[in-house]
């Protein structure tokens, strides 16, 4: 059966795991770039999702909904947990979590003994920032575009220990990687202990040159903490290849795990010096599990990590990244440089993927977001920061180019008005 004949038989039916295997086999030797433009293929992948018809959802950056196979597995894990109760928690819980950690470590490309499963990026980053032994006058470097909760944690350490926070402003449209690296390097002094950098900026989608920044910082003896909330499971990379000391991400974003799961990577040599947020005398100082005391928590969420990885790996990270970048460029190329429209995301393909930020002259971000929803039935989120003013557009694998055509038409209409 040809791929298109198979797609025809699937019309109106949910995309199940076995059907997906057949669909993927039908791609043959097509490259990720070729597949990214195959609307018939992605229309079938869309059938794996239950999509609310009231609006076009272009705000997947906060939370990526689960495809039905993952959602169904999650519900089954809840039922199984409810059936077994404390028997499961006292007999199999920790072995299962260890297996999940191993599976997640393979996806991240790092050893299992350098990774823990947390609740989200914020918890992961706070574990590092609060776990360091700060002294008055120690310095930390970050940027205005960093996530508010992370900046709050550094401000808390400034109040508590007297550390000095240096907050940089990164250009929206950098001329080169070196221009960004130089900005961070100029902020380093002999008192600098930690540099936090986004892998992918959450409000603009800009991908920063993390490896170059990490190599530079290490030459100055400065540790590097990476906020990878939006890069993990969207970009094709292995965490150790970035050269960072700490990496944090949320799994409920681009891996589509139910809310309540994230990860923290800590380079082996850095584990012993971190203090846990919650005390646990069960593990040695150099065992990363000392940082992972969770108490009683929703294990069924953790169990669903494996199901989400299954779906993710079936599609393949190269196909996924290529499709997400194609969707972003599909709409941004049509409106970039038009009068009255400004893009807050770099044009170069290597500097962005799914996420982009757009503003319309004469409209506040809040007014633009409200108008897109009320008038055009497009759901986005307003970003009204010091240097970024617009709405964030984050399509997902189920997003169609037809839906993005609605966005393009709406922006053109509003810009003329």
N, C-alpha and C positions, 0 to 999 in steps of 0.2 A: 504494500500500500504506500502510495506517495505521501509526503508530508501534508500537502494541501488536501488530499483526499481524506487523510486522517482528521485534519482540522474540521472538515465538513461534517464528519460523523460526530464530532464533539460539540457541535453547536447546541447551546442551551444546557449542556451537562457539566457538572463540576469536574475539574481537572484532578484526577486521583493519581497516586504515586505510580502505579503501573502504566497508566496512560501517559504520564510525563516521561517515563523511560522511552516509550515508543516515539513520542514527539521529539525528544532530544536525539534519538538515533536517526531520525529523519533529516537532521541538519547535515549529516555527512561530514565533509571536510571544510565546511564553511567557517571562515575566520570569525573571531569575536566582533570585528568591525563590520563584517557583512551581516552577521546575525543581528547586530544592533539596529539595523535598518529594516529588518524583516517584520513588518507590521502584522502579518498573518500569524507568525510565530508568537509574538508577544500578546496578541489578542487571545490566544489560547492560554498562555500563562495567566492572563487576567482572570480566567475562569476559576483559578485556584483561590480567588479572593471573593469574599462577600462585600460588596461595595454599596455604601449608602447612596441612593439616587438623588437626594435633595440638593447636593452641591458637588462640584468638582473638588476633590481633596488634593490640594497642592501644599499641604502643611504636614508632610511626613517626617520632618526633621525632629519634631518633638517626640513622636511615637509612631513607629511603623507598625501598622496592623498586621496580625498574623494571617498567612494563607490558611485556608481551611484545613489542610492536613496537619498543620502545626497546632491550630486552635483545637481541633478534635482530639489530638494527642494530649494537650494540656487538660482538657475536660476529663479525659480518661484517667490521667494521673491524679486529679482531684478526687475522682470516684474511688480509685484504688487506695489512696491515702485514707479516705474516710472509712473504707471497709476494714483496713488493717489497724488503723489507729496507732496506739503507742507500740504495738508489736513491731510495726515497720520501723518506727523511730528508734527503737532500742536494738534492733537486730541488723538492719540493712542500710540505714540512712547514710552512715559515714563511708561505707564501702562504695555506695552508689555515687556519692559526691566526689570521692577520689577518682572514680572512673570518669566522671564528667569533667573533672579538672584536667585529666589526661587528654580527653578528647578536645577540650577547648585549647589546651596548650599546643596540640598538633596543628589546630587551625591558626593559632597565633605564631607558630614557628619557634616556640621557646620551650625550654625544659619545664616539666610540671612543677619542679621545686622552686620555680621563680614566678609562680602565678597562683592567685587565689580568686575565688568567685565572690564578688561583693554584691551590693544592691544596685549600684549605679556609679557613674563617673564621679559625682560629687563625693560620695563616700570614699572612693578609691583615692582621690586627690587629697581629701582631708586626712586620710590615714597617713599619707606621707608628710604633709605640711605640719600637722599636729604631732607627728611622731619624731620629728627632728629635735635635737637638743639645741635650742636657740640661745644666743647670748645677746645682751644689749649692744646695739650697733651693727649686728649682722645684717647683711643686705640680701634682698630677694628681688628678682627682675621678672616683670610680667608685662602685659599690654592692655590698652583700653578695651580692646575687643574680646578679651578673655571673659569667660562666663561669670556672671555676677556672684554666684555662690562661692566660686573659687577666690575671687578678689576679697570677698567677705572674710574668708578664712585667714588670708594673709593680714587683713586689717585686725583681726582678732589677735594674731600673734604679735602684731605691733603694739597693741594695747597691753598685752600680757607680759611680753618679754622685752619690748623696746626695739624690735627690729625695724629696719628702714626698707620700705617698699618703693621700688622705682617702676613707675608705670609708663610704658612707651606707647607712642602712636605709630602704627605700622601703615605704610601707604596702601591704598586700595588697589592701585595699579602699579606695582613695582617695576622698575626698569630691568632688574636682574636679581638673582638670588643673593649676590654679594651685597646689594644695597640693603637687603633685609638683615643679613648676617652682620654687616657693619653697624647697624643701629643697635643690635643687641650687644655687640662687642664694646661699643663706646660707653655703654652703661656699666660695664664691669669694673670693679675696683678690687683691691686686696681684701675688702670686707665682704665681697659677694660670695654667698654660699649656695644659692639655688636659683636656677633660671627656669621659669615655666613658659612653655610655648604650646600653642595649638598646632595639631597636625593639620586639621581643617577648621578654619574659623567658622563658628556656628552661625554667625549672622550674615556672612557674605559668601561663604563657600570657598574662600581662598585657601589653597594648599600651600603651606609654608615649607621651606627647605630644611626639614628637621635634622637630617644627617649632617648637613653643613654647619648648622647652628650648634649641634651637639659636639662635633669635632672641635669647633672654635672654643666653646665653653670649657671643654676638658683641657685644652691647652692652658687655660687660666686656672685650672683646678676647681671648676664650678660644676656642681651636679645639675642634671637636666631632667625635668619632669614634663611629660608630654600629656596634654589633654587630647585624647584621641576619640572623643565621644562620637564624632561623625565620620571618622576615617575607617574605623574597624568594620569589616564586612562590606564596605563600599569601595575601598581601594585594594589593589593587589600588592601586599607587602608582608614581610615577616618582622615582628617587633624588634628582634635583635639587630636586624640590618639598619635600623634607625640610629643605633649607637647611643640611645638614651639610657638613663639610670632607672627611670620609673615611667610606666605607661598606664594610663587609666582610660577606660571606656565604658559605655553602657551597651548592654546587649539587647535592650528593648528598642533600639533605633534600627540600624541597618541590618542586623541579624534577625530581627522580628521575633525575639523571645518575648514572652509576656512580661509586663512591667514588674520589676523587682530583681533584676539580675544585671550584674556588671562584672568587670574584671580589673584586677590590679596586677601589673607585672613589676617586679623589683629585681634588679640585677643581683645575683647571688652575693656579691661582695658588699652590697649595701644593706642587706637584711638585718644583720646583727645590730646596726646602729639605730634602727628605728624602734621607737617605743610603741606598743600597741595602744589603740584607742580603748579597748576593753581587755582587762587583765585575763590571762590564761596561763597557768603554771604548767600546762601539759607539755609544752614544747620548748626546745632549746632556743637561745637567743638568735641563732643563725638559721632557724627553721621558719620559713615564711608562714606556716600555719599559725604561728603565734599571733599574726595580724588578723586572723579570720574567726575570732570568737563571735558567733552570731546569736547564741541562745536558741530558743525555739523559733523557727522561722518557716515560711511557706516552701517546703521542700519541693512541692509539685512544680513550682516555677523553675527551680534548678533542673529538675528532671526533664523539662521541656527544651532545655538547651540542646540536647542531643537531637531532638526532632527538628529544631530550627536549623541546626548544622546540616542535617540530612537534606533539607529542602535547598539550603544555600549551596551545598556542594553539588547537587544535581544540576542546577543551573550553571554553576561554575563562576568563580570570582572574575575571571577575565571577561566572560560574556556580560556579567552583571555590571561591572565597572564601565564597559564599553556602552551598554545600553543607557545607563544613567547619565553618562557624559553626553551621549547623543541627544537625549531628551532635553538636557539643559541648553545645549548649543542650538537645538532645533528652534527654540523660541527666542533665545537671547540674540541670535544672529539676525532675526527679523526685526528687532526693535532697537538694537544697539546703534547709536549715532543718529537716531531719529530726533527731530526737534521736540523738546518738552519731555523727553524720556532720558533718564540717566541710569546706567548700570553700575552697581557698586561691587562688581565681581570682575576679575581679570578676564580678558578675551582669550589669552593663550590656553590651549587645551590642557597643558600640563599643570596649570595653576588652578584648576577647578574641576569639579565632577558634577554631581547631581544638583548641588545647591547654588542658587544665585539670588541676588537682591536687586530690586528695581524700584525706582522712584519716579513720580510724575510731577512736573513743575506745577507749583501752585496748590499742591495737595499735601497735607500732613500725612505721615505714615498711617495714622489711625483712620483718617478720612478715606485714604486709598483702600485700606483693607476693608472698611465698612462698605464702600461703594462696590468693590469687587464682589462682595458677598450678596449685598442687597439687590444690586442691579444685574449682575452677571452670573450669580450663583457659583462663585469661585471662592473657596476657603483658603486663606493665607494667614500670615501673622505680621503685625506691624512691628518694625524695628525703628526706634527713635532714639538713637544714641548720639554721642558727641560728634563722631565722624561718619556715622552711617545712618541715613534716613531713607526708608523705603519699606517694602514688604519682602519677606523672604519667601522664595518659591522653591518648594522641595517636592518634585515628583517622585514616584516609586515605580517599581517594575510593572505594576498594573496600569500605569498612566498611559493614555493613548496620545498620539500626535493630534488627533481630532480635538481632544480636550485642550491641548496646548494652543491649538488654533483659536479657541474661544478666548484664551488669555491674551494672545497677541492682538486679536480684534478689539478686545476691551481696552488694552493699553493704548492702542492707536486712537480709539475713540476718545478716551479721557485726555490724551495729550492734545488733541485738536480742540477740546473744550476749554 
